[in-house]
Amino acid sequence: MSSRASLRRALLALAVVALSLWITLTTPPRLGLDLRGGTRIVLQTEDGPTTRADAAATDRAVEVLRKRVDGLGVAEPSLARSGERRIVVELPGLRDPRQAAETIGRTAQLTFHAVTGTSQGPAGPAADGTRVLPDPDAPGRFLALAAPALTGDGVKGAEATLDTTTGRGWTVDLSFREGAADGWAKLTGDAACAAPADPARRVAIVLDDRIVSAPGMQAGVPCGAGIGGGSAQITGGFSAQEARDLAALVQGGALPVPVTTVEQSTVGPTLGAEAIRASALAAVIGLACTGLFVMVVYRLLGVLATIALLLYGLISYAAVVALGATLTLPGLAGFVLAIGIAVDANVLVFERAREEYASLGRSAGRDLRRPVATAFGKVWSAVADSHITTLLAAGLLFVFATGPVKGFGVTLAIGVLTSLITAMVITRLLADLALGLPAVRRRPAVTGMAALGRLRTRLARRVPRLMAHRRRWLTGCAGLLLVALAGIGVRGVEFGVEFTGGRVVQYAAERAVDADAARTAVADAGFPDAVVQTTGDGDVSVRVRETGDGEQREIREALTRVAGPVEVERDDLIGPSLGGELRTHALLALGLAVAAQLVYLTVRFRWTYATAAVAAMAQDVLLVVGLFAWLGKPVDSVFLAALLTVVGYSVNDSVVVLDRLRELRRRGGGVPLADLADRAVAQTLPRTVNTGMGALFVLVALAVLGGDSLTDFSVALLAGVVLGMASTVFTAMPLAVALETRRPAPAGAAPRRSAGAGAVV
C-alpha cells in the first residue's frame, strides 16, 4: 500500500508540475491596470424619471457603454457589472481620465427637431417636448424647437470624417435605419419649404439638451422633397478627437438610466512597470534568502523544501493565470507573502520529524522515511487548521474588498491551497525518494533529522517557566494595548482617500522640489487644506477633498511653477458615498473575520482555547492600527489587506501551539496545565522562529524594494508577524491557561483528539 500511495503521489505531482509549466509557457498573465497602466472608472447607475436603476437597466447600460468604449479605440477594454448598480470600466493605456469619463458617462439623449423660430431667452423642455436652447452659430441667440421628430434610436451608424471638399473640417456622418430615413426626409423636406432667411429652414440636432449642430437646408433642396438616402451630417467646427467622441456617443446610443462616477483611478505605464520589477525582484530575493535559511537549518530536508518552494511558485503562478485572475500590485504582494505559509507547513513537518527520529533511537537509522511519514501524519491537524484560518481571511477579502485588493484575496487563497499540495504531496514525495537512497541511510546526519537543533536542545534541557509569570505577561500586553488605543484616541486614525472620499494625484517632476515650497504653491492656488508630500526623486503627492478636473488643473499649474513640468503618474478619485461604503465594508470584514475565527476554533478546540487565540489576534490588530496612528500613516484598502493577513498569521501561530498543548494534555499524566503549556511553547518555539524568519525575509525585501506603494503594506505585515509570534507566547497561552484553570473541562470530557496525533518527546 505504501508503494502504491507513493506512486499515486508521484503521478499526481508530475501531472500538476507538467500542467503548470505548460500554462506558464503558453498563457500570458492578465495584468491589472496598476501594473500595465491605464484608467479604471467605477460608475453607478441612478434612477431616471421613468426607469429604475436595477440590475437589468445596469446591464443595458453596460452594453451601451461597451459601444462607446469601442469608439474610443482603446485596446482590450474591460466592462463588467459589479453588484446591482455598479459598472467597472477598465481602459488600458488611457492616460486622460477626464476625456474618458466625459465621453462614456454622458446620457447621450440624441434628438432631431424642427426649428420653429428664435427666442430671447432659454427655457427647459415643456410637457409637449418643445424647448428653447442656445444657437451654436450665434452666441446670445436662442432657437425655439418643436417636439422631437426623431431620436437616436433611429441612427444606424455614426462615423467621424474629415470633410476636405467643402472645408467644413471634421464632421460626424450619420446613417439612419429604414424607418427613420423616411422621418429624416420628411423633417428636412418640411424645413426646405420655409423662406431662405426663416429660422424654420434649419433642423436642430440636440445631444443632452445642447444643440450640437443646426444645419440649414440648401437652396437646391425642393420643398417637401427633403434629403433622401438615409444619411445626415453633423457639423460644428469639431476637432478630430471631439468628432470621434461624438461619433462614439451617437453610435453607442442613449443610456437607459443616468450614471455618475464614484471612483476613478489612473496609473502611468512607467509606474506599473516599476511595480512589476520591484515585486519580482523582492520575490526572487525573498525566495533565495528563505531557501538558504531553510537549507542551513534543515540540511537535506531543507534542500528538498527549497525545491518544493520553487515548484510552489510555479504552480501558484500557473493557477492564477489559468483561472484568468487579474494580477494586481496587492495581488503580487499576496503571491510573494504566501511563500511564508508554504514555508510554515514544511517547518512543521521537519520539526516533528526531528522529534520522531529522537524517539525511535537507533531503529530510526534503518528506515529514515519512517519518522518523516509519522511526522506528516501528526502535523496534518495543525497544518489544516492554520491554512483554513488564513483562507477565512482571504475569503473575506474577496467578498468585501473591491478592485486590486480583491486580487490580493484571490492570490492569497491560491497560495494557501498550493502550499498544501507542495508541502503535503511534493515535499513528502521528494523526501521518500531521497531518504530511501543507500548513501543517505548511511549518513543520517546529512538529513537534518539526527539532531533537534541548538535552540530545541537548549529548550529541552531547561524548559522556561513562562506560565508561572502569566499575570505579568498579560499585564504587559495590556499596557501595550493601552498605548495603541491612546494613539488611536489622541492622534486618530488617518483614513485614506478610499475611506473618506476625495482625490489623490501623484506627479513626477523634472527636478526635486522642497515639500514646503510645494505646499505653499498648492495653498496659494486655493487649496490650503491639501495634504502635500514629496520625495527626493521628484515625486509629489497631493490629496484634496475636491474631485473636479478643473481643480486638478489648477494644482498641476501651481506645481509646474515651482518644480517645472510635471506628469501625472497616478490619479485616484473616490466619491464620498463610495468612501463611506468602503469604510463600512472594512469594519464588517474585520468583525466577520474575528467571528469566523472564533466559531471555527471553538469547533476545533474548546471555547477557552478559541477565546485565547482570538483575543491574541484582536490584540495584534489593534497594535498594528495603533502603530499606524502614532506614525501618522494612512489606513486604506491595501492596509486592510495587510490587517486581514495579520489576522490569519496571528491565529496561525496560536493554533500550532494550542494544538501541541491539546496533545500534551491528552498524554500529560497528571502534569499541571501550566507546566504542559511551558512544554508546548518550548517544543513549538523553533518552528515559530524559523517560520517567522522565512516570512521576514520576504517582507523586508518587499519593504526595501517594493517601492512607495508597498512600503506601508510591508511595514504593517512586519509588525503583524513579529507581534503575532510574541502574542502567541505572552497572550494566547497565558490566557488559555487562566481560562482553563477557572473553567476546566467537565469531568470525563477529554480534549478533542487531533487527527494523526501520537506520542511527543
KESEFI-135883 format. One record per residue (C-alpha): residue in three letters; x, y, z. Coordinates in steps of 0.25 Angstrom, whole numbers, padded with zeros to 4 digits, always signed. Example, Ala and Ser with C-alpha at 12.3 -4.5 7.8 and 13.67 -1.06 7.14 Angstrom:
ala+0049-0018+0031;ser+0055-0004+0029;
END
This chain:
met+0000+0000+0000;ser+0012+0009+0003;ser+0018+0008-0010;arg+0004+0009-0017;ala+0002+0022-0009;ser+0016+0027-0013;leu+0013+0024-0028;arg+0000+0032-0027;arg+0006+0044-0021;ala+0017+0043-0031;leu+0008+0043-0043;leu-0001+0054-0037;ala+0011+0063-0034;leu+0017+0060-0048;ala+0004+0064-0055;val+0002+0076-0047;val+0016+0081-0049;ala+0015+0078-0064;leu+0002+0085-0066;ser+0007+0097-0058;leu+0019+0098-0067;trp+0011+0097-0080;ile+0001+0108-0075;thr+0013+0117-0071;leu+0020+0116-0084;thr+0007+0117-0093;thr-0002+0127-0086;pro+0001+0141-0083;pro-0003+0147-0070;arg-0015+0157-0069;leu-0009+0169-0062;gly-0017+0179-0055;leu-0017+0194-0058;asp-0008+0197-0047;leu+0003+0188-0053;arg+0001+0191-0068;gly-0004+0206-0067;gly-0018+0211-0071;thr-0031+0217-0065;arg-0041+0210-0057;ile-0055+0216-0055;val-0066+0211-0046;leu-0079+0217-0050;gln-0092+0216-0042;thr-0106+0216-0049;glu-0117+0225-0043;asp-0132+0224-0044;gly-0137+0232-0056;pro-0151+0240-0057;thr-0158+0227-0063;thr-0148+0216-0061;arg-0142+0209-0048;ala-0127+0206-0048;asp-0128+0191-0045;ala-0119+0180-0050;ala-0126+0179-0063;ala-0124+0194-0066;thr-0110+0194-0062;asp-0107+0182-0071;arg-0113+0190-0083;ala-0105+0202-0079;val-0092+0193-0080;glu-0095+0189-0094;val-0097+0204-0098;leu-0084+0207-0091;arg-0077+0196-0098;lys-0080+0202-0111;arg-0076+0216-0107;val-0062+0210-0102;asp-0060+0203-0115;gly-0062+0216-0122;leu-0051+0222-0113;gly-0041+0212-0119;val-0036+0206-0106;ala-0029+0193-0107;glu-0034+0181-0099;pro-0044+0189-0091;ser-0052+0182-0080;leu-0066+0186-0075;ala-0074+0178-0065;arg-0086+0180-0055;ser-0082+0179-0040;gly-0094+0177-0031;glu-0107+0183-0036;arg-0103+0197-0039;arg-0088+0198-0041;ile-0081+0197-0054;val-0066+0195-0055;val-0059+0201-0067;glu-0044+0198-0069;leu-0037+0205-0081;pro-0022+0200-0082;gly-0013+0211-0087;leu-0022+0222-0086;arg-0016+0234-0078;asp-0027+0244-0079;pro-0038+0240-0069;arg-0045+0253-0071;gln-0047+0250-0086;ala-0052+0236-0083;ala-0061+0240-0072;glu-0068+0251-0080;thr-0069+0242-0092;ile-0075+0229-0086;gly-0082+0236-0075;arg-0092+0245-0083;thr-0106+0241-0084;ala-0105+0243-0099;gln-0120+0246-0102;leu-0120+0250-0117;thr-0132+0256-0123;phe-0135+0263-0136;his-0144+0275-0136;ala-0151+0285-0146;val-0147+0299-0143;thr-0160+0308-0141;gly-0153+0321-0139;thr-0144+0329-0129;ser-0145+0333-0115;gln-0140+0344-0105;gly-0136+0334-0094;pro-0134+0320-0090;ala-0146+0310-0086;gly-0146+0296-0082;pro-0153+0285-0089;ala-0168+0287-0088;ala-0178+0276-0086;asp-0180+0274-0101;gly-0165+0273-0103;thr-0163+0287-0109;arg-0151+0294-0103;val-0142+0307-0105;leu-0127+0305-0106;pro-0115+0314-0110;asp-0112+0315-0124;pro-0098+0309-0126;asp-0096+0318-0139;ala-0100+0331-0132;pro-0095+0334-0117;gly-0106+0340-0109;arg-0118+0336-0118;phe-0127+0324-0115;leu-0135+0315-0124;ala-0149+0310-0121;leu-0150+0295-0125;ala-0162+0287-0128;ala-0164+0273-0121;pro-0154+0263-0125;ala-0157+0257-0139;leu-0146+0246-0138;thr-0138+0240-0126;gly-0124+0234-0126;asp-0131+0220-0127;gly-0133+0223-0142;val-0118+0225-0144;lys-0111+0212-0151;gly-0097+0217-0151;ala-0088+0229-0148;glu-0074+0232-0153;ala-0064+0244-0151;thr-0059+0248-0165;leu-0050+0260-0170;asp-0058+0268-0180;thr-0047+0273-0189;thr-0057+0276-0201;thr-0065+0287-0194;gly-0055+0292-0184;arg-0064+0288-0172;gly-0053+0281-0165;trp-0057+0269-0156;thr-0071+0265-0157;val-0080+0253-0152;asp-0087+0246-0163;leu-0100+0239-0159;ser-0107+0227-0166;phe-0122+0224-0162;arg-0129+0212-0161;glu-0140+0209-0171;gly-0152+0215-0164;ala-0144+0226-0158;ala-0139+0230-0172;asp-0153+0234-0176;gly-0155+0242-0164;trp-0142+0249-0167;ala-0146+0252-0181;lys-0160+0258-0176;leu-0153+0266-0166;thr-0143+0273-0176;gly-0154+0274-0186;asp-0163+0282-0177;ala-0151+0291-0174;ala-0148+0293-0188;cys-0162+0299-0190;ala-0158+0311-0181;ala-0152+0324-0187;pro-0137+0325-0188;ala-0136+0335-0177;asp-0146+0328-0168;pro-0140+0320-0156;ala-0150+0309-0159;arg-0142+0305-0171;arg-0132+0299-0161;val-0132+0286-0154;ala-0126+0285-0140;ile-0118+0272-0135;val-0119+0272-0120;leu-0110+0264-0111;asp-0113+0264-0096;asp-0120+0278-0096;arg-0110+0284-0105;ile-0111+0288-0120;val-0098+0281-0126;ser-0102+0285-0140;ala-0113+0293-0147;pro-0111+0292-0162;gly-0120+0300-0171;met-0126+0294-0184;gln-0118+0298-0196;ala-0125+0306-0207;gly-0125+0294-0217;val-0134+0285-0208;pro-0148+0286-0213;cys-0160+0288-0203;gly-0165+0274-0198;ala-0154+0266-0204;gly-0144+0266-0193;ile-0131+0259-0192;gly-0132+0245-0196;gly-0122+0234-0196;gly-0124+0232-0181;ser-0112+0240-0177;ala-0108+0253-0170;gln-0096+0261-0166;ile-0093+0268-0152;thr-0084+0280-0153;gly-0079+0289-0143;gly-0064+0292-0144;phe-0060+0280-0137;ser-0046+0275-0134;ala-0042+0261-0138;gln-0044+0256-0124;glu-0057+0263-0122;ala-0063+0257-0135;arg-0058+0243-0131;asp-0064+0245-0117;leu-0077+0250-0122;ala-0078+0238-0133;ala-0075+0228-0121;leu-0087+0235-0113;val-0097+0234-0125;gln-0092+0220-0129;gly-0094+0215-0115;gly-0108+0221-0113;ala-0114+0227-0101;leu-0112+0221-0087;pro-0125+0215-0081;val-0122+0222-0068;pro-0113+0233-0063;val-0099+0229-0058;thr-0089+0236-0048;thr-0075+0234-0046;val-0072+0229-0032;glu-0057+0224-0034;gln-0046+0227-0043;ser-0032+0223-0044;thr-0021+0225-0054;val-0007+0219-0054;gly+0004+0222-0063;pro+0011+0211-0070;thr+0024+0214-0065;leu+0019+0213-0050;gly+0013+0200-0054;ala+0026+0194-0060;glu+0034+0199-0048;ala+0024+0192-0039;ile+0026+0179-0046;arg+0041+0180-0046;ala+0041+0183-0031;ser+0031+0172-0027;ala+0038+0162-0036;leu+0052+0165-0030;ala+0046+0165-0016;ala+0041+0151-0019;val+0054+0146-0024;ile+0062+0151-0013;gly+0052+0147-0002;leu+0051+0133-0008;ala+0066+0132-0009;cys+0068+0136+0006;thr+0057+0127+0011;gly+0063+0115+0003;leu+0077+0118+0008;phe+0072+0119+0022;val+0064+0106+0022;met+0075+0099+0015;val+0085+0103+0027;val+0075+0099+0038;tyr+0070+0086+0032;arg+0081+0082+0022;leu+0076+0071+0012;leu+0061+0073+0016;gly+0063+0088+0015;val+0069+0085+0000;leu+0056+0077-0003;ala+0047+0088+0003;thr+0054+0099-0005;ile+0051+0091-0018;ala+0037+0090-0013;leu+0036+0105-0011;leu+0041+0107-0025;leu+0030+0098-0030;tyr+0021+0105-0021;gly+0024+0118-0028;leu+0022+0111-0042;ile+0008+0104-0038;ser+0003+0117-0031;tyr+0006+0126-0043;ala+0000+0116-0053;ala-0013+0115-0045;val-0014+0130-0045;val-0012+0130-0060;ala-0021+0118-0063;leu-0033+0124-0055;gly-0032+0137-0062;ala-0030+0145-0049;thr-0025+0159-0051;leu-0011+0160-0045;thr-0011+0174-0037;leu+0000+0180-0029;pro-0006+0175-0016;gly-0008+0162-0023;leu+0007+0161-0025;ala+0009+0164-0011;gly-0001+0153-0007;phe+0006+0144-0016;val+0020+0147-0010;leu+0014+0147+0004;ala+0008+0133+0003;ile+0023+0128+0002;gly+0023+0129+0017;ile+0011+0120+0018;ala+0017+0110+0009;val+0030+0110+0018;asp+0022+0108+0030;ala+0016+0095+0026;asn+0030+0089+0023;val+0036+0094+0036;leu+0024+0088+0044;val+0027+0074+0037;phe+0042+0075+0039;glu+0042+0079+0054;arg+0033+0068+0057;ala+0041+0058+0048;arg+0053+0062+0057;glu+0045+0058+0070;glu+0041+0045+0063;tyr+0055+0042+0060;ala+0059+0044+0074;ser+0048+0036+0080;leu+0051+0024+0071;gly+0066+0024+0075;arg+0075+0015+0067;ser+0064+0008+0060;ala+0061+0021+0052;gly+0074+0019+0044;arg+0069+0006+0038;asp+0058+0014+0030;leu+0059+0029+0030;arg+0046+0030+0023;arg+0038+0025+0036;pro+0040+0037+0045;val+0036+0046+0033;ala+0024+0038+0030;thr+0020+0039+0044;ala+0022+0054+0045;phe+0013+0056+0032;gly+0002+0049+0039;lys+0003+0056+0052;val+0004+0070+0047;trp-0008+0069+0038;ser-0017+0075+0048;ala-0009+0087+0051;val-0006+0089+0036;ala-0021+0088+0033;asp-0025+0098+0044;ser-0015+0108+0041;his-0018+0108+0026;ile-0033+0109+0028;thr-0032+0121+0037;thr-0023+0128+0026;leu-0034+0124+0016;leu-0044+0130+0024;ala-0037+0144+0023;ala-0035+0142+0008;gly-0049+0139+0006;leu-0054+0151+0014;leu-0045+0160+0005;phe-0051+0154-0007;val-0065+0156-0003;phe-0064+0170+0003;ala-0052+0177-0004;thr-0052+0184-0017;gly-0042+0186-0029;pro-0028+0182-0027;val-0030+0177-0012;lys-0039+0166-0017;gly-0028+0161-0025;phe-0020+0160-0013;gly-0030+0151-0007;val-0030+0142-0019;thr-0015+0141-0020;leu-0014+0138-0005;ala-0025+0127-0005;ile-0018+0121-0017;gly-0004+0122-0010;val-0010+0115+0003;leu-0016+0104-0005;thr-0004+0102-0014;ser+0005+0101-0001;leu-0004+0089+0004;ile+0000+0082-0010;thr+0015+0085-0009;ala+0017+0082+0006;met+0008+0070+0008;val+0010+0064-0006;ile+0022+0069-0013;thr+0031+0070-0001;arg+0027+0057+0004;leu+0030+0050-0009;leu+0043+0056-0010;ala+0046+0052+0004;asp+0042+0038+0001;leu+0051+0037-0011;ala+0063+0044-0005;leu+0063+0037+0009;gly+0062+0023+0002;leu+0076+0025-0004;pro+0086+0016+0002;ala+0096+0027+0003;val+0087+0035+0011;arg+0083+0024+0020;arg+0098+0022+0023;arg+0099+0037+0027;pro+0086+0041+0035;ala+0093+0054+0040;val+0092+0060+0026;thr+0077+0059+0026;gly+0075+0069+0037;met+0067+0060+0046;ala+0079+0054+0054;ala+0079+0066+0064;leu+0068+0074+0070;gly+0075+0087+0067;arg+0082+0096+0077;leu+0070+0104+0081;arg+0062+0092+0083;thr+0072+0085+0090;arg+0074+0097+0100;leu+0060+0098+0102;ala+0058+0083+0105;arg+0069+0083+0115;arg+0063+0095+0122;val+0048+0098+0119;pro+0046+0113+0122;arg+0035+0114+0133;leu+0027+0125+0125;met+0013+0122+0130;ala+0018+0124+0145;his+0018+0139+0141;arg+0006+0139+0133;arg-0001+0150+0140;arg+0012+0159+0138;trp+0011+0155+0123;leu-0004+0159+0122;thr-0001+0172+0129;gly+0010+0176+0120;cys+0001+0172+0108;ala-0010+0181+0114;gly+0000+0192+0115;leu+0004+0191+0101;leu-0011+0191+0097;leu-0014+0204+0104;val-0002+0211+0097;ala-0008+0206+0084;leu-0022+0211+0088;ala-0016+0224+0093;gly-0010+0226+0079;ile-0024+0223+0072;gly-0031+0233+0082;val-0020+0244+0083;arg-0014+0244+0069;gly-0026+0238+0062;val-0027+0228+0050;glu-0023+0235+0037;phe-0033+0229+0027;gly-0028+0228+0013;val-0036+0235+0001;glu-0043+0221-0001;phe-0050+0222+0012;thr-0053+0237+0013;gly-0055+0241-0002;gly-0046+0251-0009;arg-0035+0251-0019;val-0020+0247-0018;val-0011+0250-0030;gln+0004+0246-0031;tyr+0012+0255-0040;ala+0026+0253-0045;ala+0034+0266-0046;glu+0047+0268-0055;arg+0054+0272-0042;ala+0053+0270-0027;val+0044+0280-0020;asp+0044+0285-0006;ala+0032+0280+0002;asp+0029+0294+0008;ala+0030+0300-0006;ala+0020+0290-0012;arg+0010+0292+0000;thr+0011+0307-0001;ala+0009+0307-0016;val-0003+0298-0015;ala-0009+0306-0003;asp-0007+0319-0011;ala-0015+0312-0023;gly-0027+0312-0013;phe-0025+0298-0006;pro-0020+0301+0008;asp-0025+0288+0013;ala-0018+0280+0003;val-0008+0269+0008;val+0005+0270+0000;gln+0016+0260+0001;thr+0029+0260-0007;thr+0041+0250-0009;gly+0055+0253-0012;asp+0054+0247-0026;gly+0044+0258-0031;asp+0030+0251-0027;val+0019+0260-0022;ser+0006+0254-0016;val-0005+0263-0014;arg-0018+0259-0006;val-0030+0268-0007;arg-0045+0267-0004;glu-0049+0274-0017;thr-0050+0264-0028;gly-0053+0272-0041;asp-0043+0272-0052;gly-0043+0288-0052;glu-0037+0288-0038;gln-0027+0277-0042;arg-0022+0286-0054;glu-0020+0298-0044;ile-0012+0289-0035;arg-0003+0284-0047;glu-0001+0298-0051;ala+0003+0302-0037;leu+0013+0291-0036;thr+0019+0294-0050;arg+0023+0308-0045;val+0032+0302-0034;ala+0036+0289-0040;gly+0036+0290-0055;pro+0027+0282-0064;val+0020+0270-0056;glu+0014+0258-0061;val+0002+0250-0055;glu+0007+0236-0050;arg-0005+0232-0042;asp-0019+0239-0041;asp-0029+0233-0031;leu-0043+0239-0029;ile-0053+0233-0019;gly-0067+0239-0017;pro-0071+0242-0003;ser-0083+0232-0003;leu-0073+0221-0008;gly-0063+0224+0003;gly-0074+0222+0014;glu-0078+0209+0007;leu-0063+0204+0007;arg-0061+0208+0021;thr-0074+0201+0026;his-0069+0188+0018;ala-0055+0189+0024;leu-0061+0189+0038;leu-0071+0178+0034;ala-0059+0170+0029;leu-0051+0171+0041;gly-0063+0168+0050;leu-0067+0155+0042;ala-0052+0151+0042;val-0052+0151+0057;ala-0065+0144+0058;ala-0061+0134+0047;gln-0048+0130+0054;leu-0056+0129+0068;val-0066+0120+0062;tyr-0056+0111+0055;leu-0046+0110+0066;thr-0058+0107+0076;val-0062+0095+0067;arg-0047+0090+0066;phe-0043+0093+0081;arg-0050+0097+0094;trp-0056+0111+0095;thr-0045+0114+0105;tyr-0034+0112+0094;ala-0042+0119+0084;thr-0045+0131+0092;ala-0030+0132+0096;ala-0026+0131+0081;val-0036+0141+0076;ala-0032+0151+0088;ala-0018+0150+0084;met-0021+0152+0069;ala-0030+0164+0073;gln-0019+0170+0081;asp-0009+0169+0069;val-0019+0176+0060;leu-0021+0187+0070;leu-0006+0189+0072;val-0003+0190+0057;val-0015+0200+0056;gly-0009+0208+0068;leu+0005+0207+0061;phe+0000+0214+0049;ala-0008+0224+0057;trp+0005+0228+0064;leu+0013+0228+0051;gly+0002+0236+0044;lys+0001+0226+0033;pro-0011+0225+0024;val-0021+0214+0026;asp-0026+0210+0013;ser-0031+0197+0006;val-0017+0192+0004;phe-0015+0193+0019;leu-0028+0186+0021;ala-0022+0174+0013;ala-0010+0175+0022;leu-0018+0175+0034;leu-0027+0163+0030;thr-0014+0155+0027;val-0009+0159+0041;val-0022+0152+0046;gly-0018+0139+0038;tyr-0004+0139+0043;ser-0007+0142+0057;val-0017+0131+0058;asn-0008+0122+0050;asp+0003+0123+0061;ser-0007+0121+0072;val-0013+0109+0066;val+0000+0102+0065;val+0004+0104+0080;leu-0010+0101+0085;asp-0011+0088+0076;arg+0002+0084+0083;leu-0004+0087+0097;arg-0016+0079+0094;glu-0007+0067+0090;leu+0001+0068+0103;arg-0011+0069+0112;arg-0016+0056+0106;arg-0003+0049+0110;gly+0000+0058+0121;gly-0001+0048+0133;gly-0005+0058+0143;val+0005+0069+0140;pro+0000+0083+0143;leu-0006+0090+0132;ala+0004+0102+0133;asp+0016+0092+0132;leu+0009+0086+0120;ala+0007+0100+0114;asp+0022+0103+0116;arg+0026+0090+0109;ala+0017+0093+0097;val+0023+0107+0096;ala+0037+0101+0097;gln+0034+0090+0086;thr+0028+0099+0076;leu+0037+0111+0078;pro+0047+0107+0068;arg+0036+0105+0058;thr+0031+0119+0061;val+0044+0125+0060;asn+0048+0118+0047;thr+0035+0121+0040;gly+0035+0135+0045;met+0049+0137+0039;gly+0044+0132+0025;ala+0033+0142+0025;leu+0042+0153+0030;phe+0052+0151+0018;val+0041+0153+0008;leu+0034+0165+0016;val+0048+0172+0017;ala+0050+0170+0002;leu+0037+0176-0001;ala+0039+0188+0009;val+0052+0191+0003;leu+0050+0188-0012;gly+0035+0189-0013;gly+0034+0204-0015;asp+0025+0214-0008;ser+0012+0206-0012;leu+0017+0194-0004;thr+0025+0201+0008;asp+0013+0203+0017;phe+0007+0189+0013;ser+0021+0183+0017;val+0022+0191+0030;ala+0008+0186+0035;leu+0011+0172+0032;leu+0025+0172+0038;ala+0019+0178+0051;gly+0008+0168+0050;val+0017+0156+0048;val+0026+0160+0060;leu+0014+0163+0069;gly+0007+0150+0065;met+0019+0142+0069;ala+0020+0149+0082;ser+0005+0149+0085;thr+0005+0134+0084;val+0014+0132+0095;phe+0011+0144+0104;thr-0004+0146+0102;ala-0011+0133+0096;met-0004+0123+0104;pro-0005+0131+0118;leu-0020+0134+0115;ala-0023+0119+0111;val-0017+0114+0124;ala-0024+0125+0132;leu-0038+0121+0125;glu-0035+0106+0126;thr-0032+0108+0141;arg-0044+0115+0144;arg-0053+0108+0135;pro-0048+0094+0134;ala-0054+0083+0124;pro-0065+0075+0131;ala-0060+0062+0137;gly-0059+0051+0127;ala-0059+0061+0115;ala-0045+0058+0109;pro-0040+0069+0100;arg-0043+0067+0085;arg-0033+0058+0078;ser-0026+0063+0066;ala-0025+0054+0054;gly-0012+0046+0054;ala-0007+0051+0068;gly+0003+0042+0075;ala+0014+0042+0085;val+0022+0054+0087;val+0036+0056+0093;
END
